[in-house]
Amino acid sequence: MKNGKYLTIPQAAGILGISRTAVYKKVKKGQIKAVRIGRNFAIPKSAIINTLGGDLTGPAKKQITAAVRKTVREYADVLKLLGGE
């Protein structure tokens, strides 16, 4: 794509390290957001960043932080023992 904000399916496949077919399937399932242009798809770069986990949204980040805190609270003794090995 000439616009720097979007990627083609083959470009996205190269970045993600998966096949073009796998990217198409993820787009069709809604796992990767894409815009249909005629017969082609344009994938926003932000969708790839989100897929790679590089950019978390506020609610997702809060949920992960809460889960980590709960785990540390419940398993603090075990984590200390594992850290000492």
ROZAVEX-566725 format. One record per residue (C-alpha): x, y, z. Coordinates in pm, whole numbers, always signed. Each point is the difference from the previous one (the first is absolute). Example, Ala and Ser with C-alpha at 12.3 -4.5 7.8 and 13.67 -1.06 7.14 Angstrom:
2
      c1      c2      c3
   +1230    -450    +780
    +137    +344     -66
END
This chain:
85
      c1      c2      c3
      +0      +0      +0
    +131    +344     -81
    -156    +152    +312
    +227     -66    +300
    -289     -63    +239
    -112    -329    -157
    +154    -334     -90
     -90    -259    -260
     -72    -360     +97
    +347    -117    -116
    +170    +282    +194
    -195     -88    +315
     +85    -368     -47
    +370     +86     -20
     -11    +208    +316
    -198    -259    +195
    +204    -292    -132
    -305    -192    -119
    -137     -91    -342
    -222    +226    -209
    -278    -257     +36
     +26     +20    +378
     -27    +379     -16
    -308     -27    -223
    -159    -240    +249
     +74    +232    +292
    -151    +293    -191
    -313    -201     -84
     -38    -110    +366
     +44    +358    +118
    +322     -70    +187
    +179    +260    -214
    -191    +313     -95
     +12     +84    -369
    -172    +222    -253
    -127    -157    -320
     +91    +193    -314
    -155    -172    -299
    +133    -353      +8
    +295     +88    +225
     +47     +70    +367
    +190    +288    +156
    +120     -68    +353
     +71    +300    +222
    +348     -13    +154
    -163     +52    +339
    -183    -333     -43
    +332    -179     -45
    +145    +172    +306
    -303    -111    +201
     +33    -354    -135
    +363     -12    +109
     -98    +130    +343
    +206    +315     -29
    -280    +243     +77
    -252     -80    +269
    -316    +198     +46
     -96    +135    +341
    -253    -270     +96
    +224    -284    -120
    +298    +140    +187
    -206     +36    +321
    -125    -358     -33
    +355    -135     -40
    +128    +208    +291
    -281    -127    +224
     +70    -362     -99
    +372     +39     +74
     -69    +158    +340
    -244    -278     +90
    +252    -266    -101
    +279    +161    +201
    -229     +39    +302
    -116    -364     -12
    +333    -162     -86
    +252    +235    +164
    +160    -275    +211
     +37    -238    -294
    +144    +277    -220
    +256     +84    +271
    +104    -365     +18
     +30     -26    -377
    +197    +323     -15
    +249    -131    +255
     +94    -304    -209
END
